[in-house]
Amino acid sequence: MVSISKINSIVMNGIEAILTEVEVGFSRGIPGITIVGLPDNAVNESKERIKFAIKNSGFEYPIGNKIVVNLSPADIRKEGSSLDLPIAVGILKNKSGMKSPVFDNFLFYGELNLNGELNPVKGVLNLAIFAKKNGYTGVVIPYKNGNEASFVKEIDVYAFNTLNEVMEFIVNPGVCKKFVHKPQKEDQEKTYIDFSEVKGQYLLKRVMEIASAGFHNVLMAGPPGSGKSMISKALPSILPGMTDDEILETSLIYSAAGLLNNKNSLVVTRPFRSPHHTISDVGISGGGKYPAPGEISLAHNGILFLDELPYFKRSALEVLRQPLEDGEITISRSLQSFTYPSKFMLVAAMNPCEDSIGLKDSEFHLCTEAEKRRYYARISKPLLDRIDLQIEVKKVAIDEITSNRPAESSAAVKARVVKARNIQLERFKTLTNKNIFANGQMTNVEIRKFCSLDHESERLLKLAVEKLNLSARSYFKILKIARTIADIASSETISQSHIQEALQYRSLDLYRL
């Protein structure tokens, strides 16, 4: 009977970790390694890499044997180099016949180079969480991935630099020390532009406060130099801090994308993603041969800022429609589908018309109504309907720029935002839909429940909808915005003044008639 060794590992399917048994068997036949179980090119190319790693680590390689490596389950595609370590350990285990409790209780994961050193790999945070959920004692990983895995408590993290160190741990597990998390500067919160640094633009600041309080999407239209980009970059400074669940959710995406390491071991501040308008559909949505997260997933629980919105490819913008509605995006390929979380605040900026683009601050072009309509028509009506707050930004007066009058700080604005968010969290606590934490995420069912109007307010809103020819989606957006304005004012009811203020933040609908 042929001897078979088994080593436990995982493969990544999007951000989901799937248990993979690496089975290694020796038999008579033409010497060499055969890997089966749907390996991709990176896995197949590991044959020579593993052979050199074992030899250069001082171990005897089984030259005269035919080695068969089976990656189970066989119907899941295996990609990347993270199976190098479990395959090498499986070969050495089979050759020596060694026994150790480590084999059953630990997951092995890592890439080997020709010298037998362990290189960092992506998906280690996902590996650690999988190990915890499925009752494994711990994980054996490259040293440079140690910080990433050590955030998951209740499992033992052993991080090593070489294959030699891994084998020493297997033989004498009690001798090796567990990896201890080492805080890095990147683990601390980032510093952003403060609202007090933005001169003037009081109405725009008010819009950003409402957007942050209710997790609403924003579109700004204004001339160059009016402060659109600056205030967008200051927006994270007034957002509530990330909860532990949000940190973990976001970090899982970054780990699966290979964007975490010992110097950036968790995403502890809300992401701010700002892709260029030349980005491809795949770049913004995610994809590729083996779909990786795109910009909209990397912005999960944070902000996706699109400057010069009309210059993004229309097909790339239309990709935003599903995640803006559902908070996730599904990428389908011939063999399988991948679903990534994509719950983000969309903040977009544009010039009032095409002729205003490229002008210096000292230059001026007054856009006509016809030019505005033509330019705004580049944005599809369905996408525009999904943007809650739409505002025309005016150029800042020179008196405001030179004024020494102190402006309200981000800390003061953030206090109101957090207070309004807490009101919403308390309101939505009883809902069966646990994915709703802010007004901007309410569906029509929650809107009807929490956004009731008195007679005068309802009459005003109906009149505005008829006059502006707003869609049903826009109608519900206005109700959500009014609910957030009422929450900022700590008002249990939505009054006529809240509806009036909400209506002025749909100004771009005038150019879609």
Phi, psi and omega in degrees: 000135182286133178284135180231132175252148181235132176234135182269137177210195175220163164234156182264133172239090190072241175254006180268133176267132180241127180301132179232123174269122177265106181260131181236124179232145176254144176208170175285151180146190179294123182302144180148178179246132172242126180249125179237163181109040179058052175281147174271185183299322182296322178290317180297323181287351181287348185306304182290326180297315181294319180301311180293321181298318180294314181296315183286351175268000177091010179262156179275126179270135181288082186293322188274008184250152167273123183252124177247125178247121178251128179255109185251138007285144188282348183266003178255129181294133179253123181231160176087182186252008186289348179271001178305309185297310179297328178292315180297317179295322178296320178295314181292325178295315182294319183292320184268342183070019183293153177233142180198142177296342180300323184299322182274333190257353184236152172258134180254138188200121177166162179256143178251144169259180186295336180272002181084014177271151181265126177259149180294152180226167179269159176088014184289323177297319177298320177300313183296319179294320178298317180300317180295313183293331186255014170079019176280149180294320182183195183227150175243117191219171173295149183301323183289350175260003186301313182300321182299313183286332187288352176287340179274115182279170175071009169230155179267127179253119175244116184244128186232159179267334186221163175296325177303315181295323178297315182292325176297321178296320180295320181286317182230073184298332182286344184279327186281147180267144175290153178288133178253130182300137180242104182302140178241163178301325183291345178284342181276162182292144180282163175255139183238169173300135180272146179302332181293342180277347181271113183282136177062216178051050182292322179293319179295321177297322178296319178299316180294327176295316178296316180300315181292322182292327184247005183057050181261154175275150186228140171232124179249134175236121182191166183291160177302142178083009181272356175100013183297311182292321183296314182288333176294319179288339177275345185304319179302337182288346179248002178280147176300150178297159181284139174283168179300320179296319180293320178300316181292315179303310183292319181294327177299320179294316181292326177293316179297332179273357180076028183256007176250147176203189183295340179264350181214071195273346174208153175268102185256352175241152183298128182299146173231102183255132184224075181290153177286155185291352177273003183300146180278170177300316181294322180297324183273327184265334189100159180148208187106182180302314172242098194310125176252159179299140176262188183299323183290334175277325177292343177269006182307131182067015179222219188238135170250110183258120179246105178272148184056055186308315183296345182268355170289146178301139182301321180296325178291322179291323181294336177298334183290341189297315180297308181296328178295330179273314191257344182076015177203163178227137179251126179249118184256136175233173186298323184272327184196170178244149179236135177241125178245141174295140181213061181260101187220162170268122176272122175239116184237150180225149179205162175277161182292332177200167187295325183290347179271352183287137176085359179285146175280166181302328183280346181266161185213139175222121179272110182287135176279164179298322181295319179295320179296313181301317182295320183286317181290339179293347177291340179262126184293149179301316179301322179289317180298324178297334182274358177260114189294306187254123181231125186219143172269125184262129179268157177291143182285132179292148182299329179296325179289320182296320184270354184291144176262006181296127182294138179259160182294137183279164177298325181299319180292318179292318181299324179299319178291321180297313181297320179298316179294320178297320180295323175299316181293318179300320178293322181294319186270002184299329184273354183288147175286332177278098185280000180276354182263121177231356181212161183300325182296345182261358181296140171270177181301329179296313180290326179298315179297329182282320189251355185238044178289146183240153172281176187300314184294318180294320179294320179296318179297316182293319179297319179297317180294318180298318180292318184290320183270357180056046182282150178282169177299323180296319178296322178302312181289329176298317181298319178298319180294319179296316179299323179296320179293318178300319178295323179293321177298325179274004182057037180258130180286332182250154176268119182261175180298323180295326178292320177295317180299317180293319180298323181295326182287349178266017172241035188297328183287346176298337179298332184265009178249007182290000000 
